[in-house]
């Protein structure tokens, strides 16, 4: 599988997920479905996952997904978040997405393609050797001063000198917003993010010229596509990452 195959497949997944979740009456989206591999599964989560797997399982892939864990066999690994932003989707807040990251091994460091689709706006982000939004190349912002930053932070435990702070509820989209320069950094040190929540967005951010690391300043390359893998993330441009690490860790 090459990047073009991954893009074609990702687009088919996005179409299928969008059609499936839009068929659910709003009043039923938040209904309890089961206890999945990552905790409580809502009806909308399971519908989204089933519709994504319907596409992906036609290929020779090993897939890590939020509700079912690891399924399928193959040399290509896919970290799938079929619905990133479940809280928003249930309540009609228009910030939620589907995210995929393709890798030649179970490690994030061997990723070769990523895709994030905004299920509300229809915007698509993807990256192979470069990063794109709706087919146009994107680059991360170049701010250097902390006091100028528009930051996404979960959740500040001390005063921070940023210009403004937001938390929007979909890590995949939020990291893409940083990749295209709408925000200047993404910080989540709660120990709650799963690798499939952010793998797609982080890969896109890195190909847009950004950097991502954990609370120890280490890259995420050795993180594995496993349900139990939790990550802390600081993602920004290359001019800011040392300042941010010193500030928030």
FENBEL-V816880 format. One record per residue. SS is DSSP state (@ for helix, = for strand, . for the rest). PSI is psi in degrees with one decimal (none if undefined). D_CENTER is the distance of its C-alpha to the mean C-alpha in whole Angstrom. Layout:
BEGIN
<<SS:PSI:D_CENTER> <SS:PSI:D_CENTER>>
END
This chain:
BEGIN
<<.:131.9:21> <.:-175.2:21> <@:-37.7:18> <@:-38.9:20> <@:-42.8:20> <@:-38.9:16> <@:-46.2:16> <@:-45.1:18> <@:-41.5:17> <@:-41.7:14> <@:-38.0:16> <@:-40.4:18> <@:-47.6:15> <@:-44.2:14> <@:-42.7:17> <@:-43.3:18> <@:-46.0:16> <@:-46.3:17> <@:-42.2:20> <@:-47.1:20> <@:-29.4:18> <@:-14.5:21> <.:-9.6:24> <.:127.0:23> <.:136.9:26> <@:-34.6:24> <@:-16.3:26> <@:-6.9:25> <.:-37.5:21> <.:8.4:21> <.:141.5:24> <=:136.2:24> <=:-53.2:23> <=:175.9:23> <=:112.2:22> <=:-169.9:19> <.:-27.0:18> <.:11.2:16> <=:-151.9:18> <=:130.7:20> <=:123.4:18> <=:160.7:19> <@:-43.6:21> <@:-34.2:18> <@:-46.2:15> <@:-39.4:18> <@:-43.8:19> <@:-45.1:15> <@:-45.3:15> <@:-40.6:19> <@:-33.4:18> <@:-44.9:15> <@:-28.7:17> <@:-35.4:20> <@:-49.9:19> <@:-32.3:18> <.:-2.5:21> <.:-16.1:23> <.:166.1:22> <.:80.2:23> <=:151.3:19> <=:120.0:18> <=:129.9:15> <=:118.5:13> <=:159.8:12> <.:-43.6:12> <.:-38.4:16> <.:-9.0:18> <=:-138.8:17> <=:127.9:18> <=:157.2:20> <.:170.1:21> <.:146.6:23> <.:172.0:22> <.:-18.6:22> <=:129.5:18> <=:142.1:16> <=:120.0:12> <=:113.5:9> <=:127.8:9> <=:100.4:7> <=:-22.9:10> <=:96.5:10> <=:109.5:7> <.:43.0:10> <@:-43.5:13> <@:-47.0:15> <@:-43.0:15> <@:-40.1:15> <@:-36.4:18> <@:4.0:20> <.:19.9:19> <.:121.0:17> <.:55.8:16> <.:88.5:12> <.:158.7:10> <=:170.7:8> <=:139.5:8> <=:137.0:5> <=:143.0:8> <=:122.7:9> <=:135.3:12> <=:152.2:15> <.:-2.0:18> <.:-175.7:18> <.:2.9:17> <=:142.2:16> <@:-33.1:13> <@:-14.9:15> <@:14.1:17> <=:147.2:14> <=:-7.2:15> <=:144.3:13> <=:154.0:9> <=:132.3:9> <=:128.4:7> <=:123.7:10> <=:108.3:11> <.:-6.1:13> <.:-48.1:15> <.:-21.2:16> <.:2.2:16> <.:138.7:14> <=:136.5:12> <=:139.3:11> <=:163.2:11> <=:138.3:13> <.:-93.1:15> <.:-20.4:18> <.:172.7:17> <=:144.0:14> <=:149.3:15> <=:121.0:15> <.:38.7:17> <.:-6.1:19> <=:137.3:19> <=:140.3:19> <.:152.4:17> <.:146.3:17> <.:155.4:16> <.:168.9:19> <.:23.6:22> <.:150.6:23> <.:-22.7:25> <.:131.0:26> <@:-37.4:24> <@:-8.9:26> <@:-2.6:25> <.:137.8:21> <=:110.3:19> <=:145.1:17> <=:119.0:14> <=:128.9:15> <=:117.9:15> <.:142.3:18> <.:128.0:21> <.:10.7:23> <.:162.1:26> <.:135.3:27> <.:145.2:25> <.:17.8:26> <.:160.1:23> <.:-44.7:24> <=:156.1:22> <=:136.1:19> <=:159.9:17> <.:117.1:14> <.:-17.5:13> <.:8.4:11> <.:97.6:7> <@:-36.1:5> <@:-47.1:3> <@:-38.7:6> <@:-40.8:8> <@:-31.3:7> <@:-36.3:8> <@:-36.4:11> <@:-40.5:12> <@:-34.8:12> <.:3.1:14> <.:6.4:16> <.:-37.3:16> <.:166.2:15> <.:-17.5:16> <=:158.0:14> <=:126.6:12> <=:121.3:13> <=:105.7:13> <=:26.2:16> <=:-14.4:16> <=:22.7:15> <=:-21.3:13> <=:136.8:10> <=:155.5:9> <@:-34.7:8> <@:-15.3:7> <@:-36.5:5> <@:-10.0:3> <@:-47.2:5> <@:-50.4:5> <@:-38.9:4> <@:-41.6:7> <@:-44.0:9> <@:-44.7:9> <@:-43.8:10> <@:-39.5:13> <@:-14.9:14> <.:3.8:15> <.:5.2:17> <=:178.9:15> <=:150.0:15> <=:139.9:13> <=:169.5:15> <.:-172.8:15> <.:-14.0:18> <.:2.3:21> <.:10.4:20> <.:145.9:19> <=:167.7:16> <.:9.3:14> <.:-33.7:15> <.:-2.9:17> <.:139.4:14> <=:151.3:15> <.:81.1:13> <.:147.1:15> <.:-36.0:15> <.:-8.9:16> <.:114.6:14> <=:147.9:13> <=:144.7:12> <=:142.8:13> <=:132.7:12> <=:120.4:14> <=:130.5:12> <=:-165.1:15> <=:170.3:18> <.:-19.9:20> <.:-22.1:23> <.:-16.6:21> <@:-35.8:20> <@:-40.2:23> <@:-42.5:24> <@:-42.6:21> <@:-45.2:21> <@:-32.9:25> <@:-45.6:24> <@:-14.9:21> <.:none:22>>
END
